Amino acid sequence: MISQSNPSPAGDIRARIIDSPSVRIDTVTSDIDIEIPRNIGIDMNIYSKNGDIDVDLDTDIDSKTEKGVLRAKRGDEHLKININVREGDVHIKEY
């Protein structure tokens, strides 16, 4: 499991996930960039109060979006991603 808590006022977070069952990030002011393995099963819950959420995946996901919230699932849901940011953009892409 990867867990990042960033209570400081600012600081971007970048991570490339190789083999982890879960990622949890809670922060106040950060842009977050996460790279995940191509075609891995995912269960994502992303919240950004004041920022954009951009998910760039090569395959379809079952998703539900609303302003500042993304819930998405794909495949066996092997990788759990939970992100909560007050001010900042969230980008998820595959490698």
Stockholm file with secondary structure:
# STOCKHOLM 1.0

chainA/1-95         MISQSNPSPAGDIRARIIDSPSVRIDTVTSDIDIEIPRNIGIDMNIYSKNGDIDVDLDTDIDSKTEKGVLRAKRGDEHLKININVREGDVHIKEY
#=GR chainA/1-95 SS CEEEEECSSCCCEEEECSSCSEEEEEEEECCEEEEECTTCCEEEEEEEEESCEEEECSSCCEEEEETTEEEEEETTCCEEEEEEEEESCEEEEEC
#=GC SS_cons        CEEEEECSSCCCEEEECSSCSEEEEEEEECCEEEEECTTCCEEEEEEEEESCEEEECSSCCEEEEETTEEEEEETTCCEEEEEEEEESCEEEEEC
//
